[in-house]
């Protein structure tokens, strides 16, 4: 197998000084990604709760979850759930 060549278009080698200088910027990005991950998890959980409520016939809970999700995104419509 041949030796892999370094692709400068893909990555950059940082000096310690350069790396230290970008740490605050990276921290901001990482925190935003962490916040977005938490939001996605909450949406997933609300969607699963709505689906579980529908499966066991808990229409009040299903509607509550659907209303919550619709408030977050008015264009959102769950499968088989028409909204006026």
For each residue, the residues with C-beta under 8 A, 3 or more apart:
1:
2:
3:
4:
5:
6:
7: 10 11
8: 11 12
9:
10: 7
11: 7 8
12: 8
13:
14: 18 19 22
15: 18 19
16: 19 20
17: 20 21
18: 14 15 21 22
19: 14 15 16 22 23
20: 16 17 23
21: 17 18
22: 14 18 19 25 26
23: 19 20 26 27
24: 27 28
25: 22 28 29
26: 22 23 29 30
27: 23 24 30 31
28: 24 25 31 32
29: 25 26 32 33
30: 26 27 33 34
31: 27 28 34 35
32: 28 29 35 36
33: 29 30 36 37
34: 30 31 37 38
35: 31 32 38 39
36: 32 33 39 40
37: 33 34 40 41
38: 34 35 41 42
39: 35 36 42 43
40: 36 37 43 44
41: 37 38 44 45
42: 38 39 45 46
43: 39 40 46 47 69 72
44: 40 41 47 48
45: 41 42 48 49
46: 42 43 49 50 65 68 69
47: 43 44 50 51 65 69 78
48: 44 45 51 52
49: 45 46 52 53 61 65
50: 46 47 53 54 61 62 65 66 69 78
51: 47 48 54 55
52: 48 49 55 56
53: 49 50 56 58 59 61 62 65
54: 50 51 57 58 59 62
55: 51 52
56: 52 53
57: 54
58: 53 54 61 62
59: 53 54 62 63
60: 63 64
61: 49 50 53 58 64 65
62: 50 53 54 58 59 65 66
63: 59 60 66 67
64: 60 61 67 68
65: 46 47 49 50 53 61 62 68 69
66: 50 62 63 69 70 78 81
67: 63 64 70 71
68: 46 64 65 71 72
69: 43 46 47 50 65 66 72 73 76 78
70: 66 67 73 74 76 77 83
71: 67 68 74
72: 43 68 69 76
73: 69 70 76
74: 70 71
75:
76: 69 70 72 73
77: 70 81 82 83
78: 47 50 66 69 81
79:
80:
81: 66 77 78
82: 77
83: 70 77
84:
